[in-house]
Amino acid sequence: MRTDRTLQLQDAINRRTFLQSACGFGMAAAAGLLSEGSSGAMPDVGKHPVPGRPGLPHFPPKAKRVIYLFQSGAPSQMELFDYKPKLAEYRGQDLPASIRNGQRLTGMTSGQAKFPVAPSIFDFKQHGKSGIWLSNLLPNMATIADEMCVIRSMHTDAINHDPAITFFQTGSQISGRPSIGSWVAYGLGTENSDLPAYVVLTSKGSGRPDDQPLYDRLWGSGFIPTQYQGVKFRNQGDPVLYLSNPPGVSPGIRREMLDELGELNKIEKAAAGDPEIDTRISQYELAFRMQSSVPDLTDTSKESAAVVESYGPDVHRPGSYAANCLLARRLAERGVRFVQLFHMGWDHHGGLPKAIQGQCHDTDQPTTALINDLKQRGLLDDTLIIWGGEFGRTVYSQGGLTATDYGRDHHPRCFSMWLTGAGIKRGYTHGETDDYCYNIVKDPVSVHDLNATIMQMLGVDHKRLTFRYQGRDYRVTDVYGDPIKEILA
């Protein structure tokens, strides 16, 4: 015979099943915006920031926000930022054993009989008062050379794309840890209660449209509460799924439905005692607020024609890198804490000269426009910009080497990235590689060093922002890493 308590528990389970199946529209949309302990009541919309951890920031921040322009697939440093004129003398020669230092070559070229040196076929010139060397593939970035801090001495532990990108995002090659954007959202909260603290935008490059895929776990929150994971905006249709009301459902009806759901969830909380129910209530409320904030965010009709056109012709194509750069600026000025653009297409094992021209066509003008746009609006001085991929490319050719064509394999021992904006020394080049662009000879910078620097610009001591999981205190920089003092303004 069924007791009253059994019936109560069965009712609770039935309600939970109904709510999860019928009302999942708010779950993904709400990540990154939730304050703890919501009562289900509608908060003041867009007027108050959502605080982060007590005691943060640890010291006055230089940056209020981050825009991370991640070039997925690994751009070749020798074609873009690390000028190696002596390579012309070694063209076609086998990479010397003295340069390899006994390293066993891995990757897709490990079975090659020879490793012919392939100098870049692209010209380099010095630009700006700082005299930074840049390839002629980047004519627009050349105009902002004095805003850039180029790091030529990055290195990583990973040799393949997925673990390498995971390492950059989480501080570990093994998936499951929180992404750096989630750490920032967890530690610092958000300045705008109507938008996520952490937003992700993706685009496919024209250099290699079939490039390595990206997985949602790259912007996941790992073992940190799910409310801090990145919210991915889609490239077509509604930016966030299920934000649009179904036909026949008005905002008033949606509001009434959410009020009723809130009451049902409170009853369920009292019966089942599940603390996640409070989070569910908050997620539904956030989704309701985003129905107004997201359309306003993505509506660029009020932007001046000059600003829009500065991002290049692709800006009119939704989901392009150019369109995402403009959207990143709009997110930044609305107080979104961490914006990350992933642009795929940089994995050039063959046909590199033609493919990299396509990638630079995608990214050069929009990136430059973003920097100039932020600067014109007074946002560059408190926005940190990072540009780069997961590792570098080999100096030797993968496959055949001709006068106009070659490819490059993965190379974790040295590669280039650049930064600008809040707290960064501008018009500066840091680090140095050997004549073969194979080994670092001065000022090496690890992935953990870079992430520690990002945290410091936000006013966070990377060693003190931790989360206890399975008996250990974790941090985004794992167990080592230091801010790069030489690049700080």
C-alpha positions in Angstrom: 0.0 0.0 0.0 1.4 3.4 -1.0 1.9 5.9 1.9 1.4 9.6 1.8 5.1 10.2 1.8 5.5 7.8 -1.3 2.9 9.8 -3.1 4.6 13.1 -2.3 7.9 11.9 -3.6 6.3 10.5 -6.8 4.6 13.9 -7.3 7.9 15.6 -6.9 9.5 13.3 -9.5 6.7 13.8 -11.9 6.9 17.6 -11.6 10.7 17.5 -12.1 10.3 15.3 -15.2 7.6 17.7 -16.6 9.7 20.8 -16.0 12.9 19.4 -17.4 11.2 18.2 -20.6 8.9 21.1 -21.2 11.0 24.1 -20.0 14.6 23.4 -21.0 14.7 26.6 -23.0 16.4 28.6 -20.2 19.1 26.2 -19.2 21.9 26.9 -21.7 21.0 30.6 -22.1 21.5 31.3 -18.4 25.1 30.1 -17.9 27.4 32.7 -16.5 24.8 35.1 -15.2 23.4 33.5 -12.1 23.8 34.9 -8.7 23.5 32.4 -5.9 20.3 31.8 -3.9 17.7 33.3 -6.3 14.2 33.5 -4.9 12.6 33.3 -8.3 11.6 37.0 -8.2 12.3 39.2 -11.2 15.5 41.3 -10.3 16.2 44.8 -11.4 17.0 44.4 -15.1 20.5 45.5 -16.2 21.0 47.9 -13.3 23.2 46.0 -10.9 26.3 43.8 -11.5 26.4 40.2 -10.2 29.3 40.0 -7.7 32.0 37.4 -7.9 33.9 35.8 -5.0 34.4 37.7 -1.7 37.7 39.5 -1.6 38.0 39.7 -5.4 39.7 41.4 -7.1 42.8 40.9 -5.1 44.3 44.2 -6.2 43.2 47.1 -8.4 42.7 45.7 -12.0 44.1 47.1 -15.1 41.5 45.4 -17.3 37.7 45.2 -16.7 37.2 42.7 -19.5 39.0 40.4 -21.9 38.5 39.7 -25.7 40.4 36.6 -26.6 40.8 36.1 -30.4 41.8 32.4 -30.5 43.1 31.3 -33.9 42.2 27.6 -33.9 44.5 25.3 -35.9 47.8 27.1 -35.1 49.0 30.0 -37.3 52.5 29.7 -38.7 54.7 32.2 -36.8 57.2 32.3 -39.7 54.6 33.6 -42.1 53.3 36.3 -39.8 55.4 37.6 -36.9 58.8 35.9 -36.6 61.0 37.2 -39.4 63.9 34.8 -40.2 65.9 36.2 -43.2 68.7 33.7 -42.8 66.4 30.8 -43.7 66.8 31.7 -47.3 70.4 30.5 -47.1 69.2 27.1 -45.8 66.4 26.5 -48.3 65.9 22.9 -49.1 68.6 21.7 -46.7 67.8 19.1 -44.1 67.1 20.5 -40.7 70.5 20.1 -38.8 70.6 17.5 -36.0 72.3 20.2 -33.9 69.1 22.3 -34.0 66.9 19.3 -33.1 69.1 18.6 -30.1 68.3 14.9 -30.3 64.5 15.6 -30.3 62.5 12.7 -31.7 60.2 14.2 -34.3 56.5 13.4 -33.9 53.4 14.3 -35.7 52.4 13.8 -39.3 56.0 14.3 -40.6 57.7 11.7 -38.3 58.0 9.2 -41.2 59.6 11.6 -43.7 63.1 10.7 -44.9 64.1 14.3 -44.9 63.1 17.5 -43.3 63.8 20.3 -45.9 63.9 23.8 -44.5 61.1 26.0 -46.0 61.7 29.8 -45.8 58.5 31.8 -45.9 57.8 33.2 -49.4 56.2 36.3 -47.9 58.0 39.6 -47.3 58.4 41.3 -44.0 58.8 44.9 -43.1 59.2 47.0 -39.9 56.2 49.1 -39.0 55.4 52.0 -36.7 57.8 53.9 -34.4 58.5 50.6 -32.6 59.8 48.9 -35.8 57.9 45.7 -35.2 58.4 43.2 -38.0 55.2 42.0 -39.6 54.5 40.0 -42.8 52.9 41.6 -45.8 50.0 39.3 -45.2 48.9 41.7 -42.4 48.7 45.2 -44.0 46.0 46.3 -41.7 47.6 45.1 -38.5 50.8 46.9 -39.7 48.9 50.2 -39.1 48.5 49.4 -35.4 52.0 48.0 -34.9 52.6 50.5 -32.1 49.6 49.1 -30.2 50.9 45.5 -30.3 53.0 43.5 -27.9 54.3 40.5 -29.9 55.5 37.5 -27.9 57.8 35.4 -30.1 58.8 32.9 -27.4 55.6 31.0 -26.5 55.9 27.3 -26.0 53.5 24.5 -25.0 53.5 20.9 -23.8 51.0 19.6 -26.4 51.6 18.4 -29.9 48.1 17.7 -31.2 45.2 20.2 -31.6 42.6 19.0 -29.1 44.9 18.6 -26.1 46.8 21.8 -27.1 43.6 23.9 -27.2 42.3 22.3 -24.1 45.6 23.2 -22.4 45.3 26.8 -23.4 41.7 27.0 -22.1 42.0 25.0 -18.9 45.6 24.6 -17.9 45.5 20.8 -18.6 45.7 18.7 -21.7 43.0 16.4 -20.2 39.5 17.6 -20.5 37.2 18.2 -17.6 38.7 21.3 -15.9 37.2 24.8 -16.0 38.0 27.1 -18.9 39.8 30.3 -18.2 36.6 32.3 -19.0 34.7 30.2 -16.4 37.4 31.0 -13.9 37.1 34.7 -14.6 33.3 34.6 -14.4 33.4 32.6 -11.1 36.0 34.9 -9.6 34.7 38.3 -10.8 31.1 37.9 -11.7 29.6 40.2 -14.4 28.9 43.9 -14.9 25.6 43.3 -16.6 22.9 41.1 -15.1 21.1 40.8 -18.5 24.0 39.2 -20.4 26.4 36.3 -19.7 29.7 37.0 -18.0 31.3 34.7 -20.6 30.3 34.6 -24.2 31.8 32.4 -27.0 31.6 33.2 -30.7 32.9 30.8 -33.5 33.7 31.2 -37.2 35.0 29.0 -40.0 38.0 30.3 -41.9 38.3 30.4 -45.7 41.8 29.1 -45.6 40.7 25.6 -44.6 36.9 25.2 -44.1 37.3 21.6 -43.0 39.6 22.4 -40.2 39.7 20.8 -36.7 36.4 20.9 -34.9 35.7 22.7 -31.7 33.9 21.1 -28.7 31.7 22.9 -26.2 33.7 21.6 -23.3 36.4 24.0 -24.3 34.3 26.8 -22.8 32.8 24.6 -20.1 33.0 25.1 -16.4 34.4 21.7 -15.5 33.8 21.1 -11.8 33.0 24.7 -11.1 29.2 25.3 -11.0 27.6 25.2 -14.4 26.3 28.7 -14.1 29.8 29.9 -15.0 30.3 28.1 -18.3 30.5 30.0 -21.5 27.4 30.8 -23.5 28.0 30.1 -27.2 26.2 32.4 -29.6 25.1 30.6 -32.8 26.2 31.7 -36.3 22.7 31.7 -37.8 19.2 31.9 -36.6 18.6 32.9 -33.0 22.0 33.6 -31.3 20.8 31.5 -28.3 18.4 28.7 -28.8 14.8 28.9 -27.4 15.0 32.7 -26.6 12.3 33.5 -29.1 8.7 32.9 -27.9 6.8 30.3 -29.9 4.0 31.5 -32.1 1.0 32.7 -30.1 3.0 33.2 -26.9 3.4 36.9 -25.8 5.9 38.2 -23.3 3.1 38.6 -20.9 2.1 34.9 -21.2 5.8 33.9 -20.8 6.1 36.1 -17.7 2.9 34.5 -16.2 4.3 31.0 -17.1 7.6 31.7 -15.4 5.8 32.9 -12.3 3.8 29.7 -12.1 7.0 27.7 -12.7 8.6 29.5 -9.9 5.9 28.5 -7.5 6.0 24.9 -8.7 9.7 24.8 -8.2 9.4 26.2 -4.7 7.0 23.4 -3.9 9.4 20.9 -5.4 12.3 22.3 -3.4 10.3 21.9 -0.2 9.4 18.3 -1.0 12.7 17.1 -2.6 15.3 19.4 -1.0 17.3 19.7 -4.2 19.5 22.8 -4.0 19.8 22.8 -7.8 16.2 24.0 -8.0 17.2 27.5 -7.0 19.6 27.5 -9.9 16.9 26.4 -12.2 14.6 29.2 -11.1 17.4 31.7 -11.8 18.1 30.2 -15.2 14.5 30.7 -16.3 14.6 34.3 -15.1 17.8 35.0 -17.0 16.4 33.5 -20.2 13.4 35.9 -19.9 15.8 38.9 -19.5 17.9 37.8 -22.4 14.8 37.8 -24.7 15.2 41.6 -24.6 19.0 42.1 -24.1 20.2 39.7 -26.9 18.1 41.1 -29.8 19.3 44.6 -28.8 22.9 43.4 -28.7 22.8 41.8 -32.1 21.0 44.6 -33.8 23.7 46.7 -35.5 21.3 48.9 -37.5 22.2 51.9 -35.3 25.9 51.5 -35.9 27.4 54.2 -38.2 28.1 53.0 -41.7 31.8 54.0 -41.3 32.2 51.8 -38.3 30.5 48.8 -39.8 32.5 49.1 -43.1 35.8 49.4 -41.2 35.4 45.7 -40.3 35.4 44.7 -43.9 32.9 43.2 -46.4 32.4 40.0 -44.4 30.8 41.9 -41.5 27.5 41.6 -43.3 27.7 37.8 -43.2 26.4 36.5 -39.9 28.8 34.2 -38.1 31.9 35.5 -40.0 35.0 36.5 -38.1 34.3 40.1 -39.0 30.7 40.0 -37.8 31.9 38.4 -34.5 34.6 41.1 -34.0 31.9 43.8 -34.2 29.7 41.8 -31.9 32.7 41.4 -29.5 33.0 45.2 -29.3 29.2 45.5 -28.5 29.5 42.8 -25.9 32.5 44.6 -24.3 30.8 47.9 -24.1 27.8 46.2 -22.4 30.0 44.9 -19.6 30.5 41.2 -20.6 33.5 40.1 -18.7 35.1 37.6 -21.0 34.5 37.3 -24.8 36.2 34.6 -26.8 36.2 34.3 -30.6 37.4 31.0 -32.0 38.3 31.2 -35.7 39.0 27.9 -37.3 41.1 27.2 -40.4 44.8 27.7 -39.5 45.9 24.0 -39.7 48.0 24.1 -42.9 49.8 20.8 -43.4 49.8 21.4 -47.1 49.1 24.3 -49.5 50.1 26.7 -46.8 50.8 29.8 -48.9 47.4 29.9 -50.5 45.5 28.8 -47.3 47.2 31.3 -45.0 46.3 34.2 -47.4 42.7 33.2 -47.0 43.0 33.2 -43.2 44.6 36.6 -43.1 42.0 37.9 -45.4 39.4 36.7 -42.9 41.1 38.2 -39.8 43.5 41.1 -40.6 41.0 43.9 -41.3 38.4 42.9 -38.7 41.0 42.5 -36.0 42.5 45.9 -36.8 39.0 47.5 -36.9 38.2 46.0 -33.5 41.3 47.5 -31.9 40.6 50.9 -33.5 37.0 50.8 -32.6 37.7 50.0 -28.9 40.4 52.8 -28.8 38.0 55.4 -30.4 35.4 54.6 -27.7 37.9 54.7 -24.8 37.5 51.0 -24.2 41.0 49.8 -25.2 42.7 51.1 -22.0 40.6 48.8 -19.8 40.1 45.9 -22.3 42.8 43.1 -22.7 43.1 41.7 -26.2 44.9 38.4 -26.9 45.5 37.0 -30.4 47.0 33.6 -31.1 46.6 29.8 -31.5 47.5 26.6 -29.7 51.0 26.0 -31.0 53.3 26.9 -33.9 54.4 25.3 -37.2 57.6 23.6 -38.2 60.4 25.3 -40.1 60.7 22.3 -42.4 58.2 21.4 -45.0 55.6 18.7 -44.7 55.6 16.9 -47.9 57.1 18.3 -51.1 58.8 21.7 -51.2 58.5 23.9 -54.3 59.2 27.5 -55.1 55.6 28.4 -54.4 54.1 25.7 -52.2 54.8 23.8 -49.0 53.1 22.8 -45.8 54.1 22.8 -42.1 53.5 20.3 -39.3 52.7 21.1 -35.6 55.5 22.7 -33.5 55.1 23.2 -29.8 58.6 24.4 -29.0 58.2 28.0 -30.2 55.4 30.2 -31.6 54.1 33.7 -31.6 51.1 35.5 -30.1 50.3 39.1 -29.5 48.5 41.2 -26.9 47.3 44.8 -26.6 45.1 46.9 -24.4 44.9 47.2 -20.6 48.2 47.1 -18.7 50.2 45.8 -21.7 53.4 47.4 -23.0 52.7 48.5 -26.6 55.0 48.6 -29.5 57.1 45.9 -27.9 58.5 42.5 -29.0 59.3 39.9 -26.3 61.4 36.8 -26.6 63.5 35.4 -29.4 64.0 32.2 -31.3 67.0 30.8 -33.1 67.8 31.3 -36.8 65.7 28.3 -37.7 62.7 29.4 -35.6 62.9 26.0 -33.9 64.1 26.7 -30.4 63.6 29.6 -28.0 66.9 31.4 -27.1 65.5 34.2 -25.0 62.6 34.8 -22.5 60.5 31.7 -22.9 56.8 32.1 -22.1 54.6 29.1 -21.1 50.9 28.8 -21.4 50.6 29.1 -17.7 52.6 32.3 -17.7 50.2 33.8 -20.3 47.1 32.8 -18.2 48.7 34.1 -15.1 49.2 37.4 -16.9 45.6 37.5 -18.0 44.5 37.0 -14.5 46.8 39.7 -13.1 45.5 42.2 -15.6 42.0 41.5 -14.1 43.3 42.1 -10.6 43.4 38.4 -9.7 46.3 36.5 -8.1 46.2 33.3 -10.1 47.6 31.3 -7.1 44.8 32.5 -4.9 41.8 31.9 -7.1 41.2 28.2 -6.5 38.4 25.7 -6.3 38.5 22.6 -4.1 37.6 19.4 -5.9 38.2 15.8 -4.9 40.4 16.9 -2.1 42.7 19.2 -4.1 42.7 23.0 -4.7 42.7 23.6 -8.4 43.6 26.8 -10.3 43.8 27.7 -14.0 47.6 27.7 -14.0 47.8 24.2 -12.4 51.0 24.2 -10.3 53.3 26.8 -12.0 53.3 30.0 -14.0 54.1 33.6 -13.4 52.9 36.9 -14.9 55.2 38.1 -17.7 56.6 41.2 -16.0 58.5 42.4 -19.0 55.4 43.0 -21.1 53.5 44.9 -18.4 53.2 48.6 -18.9 
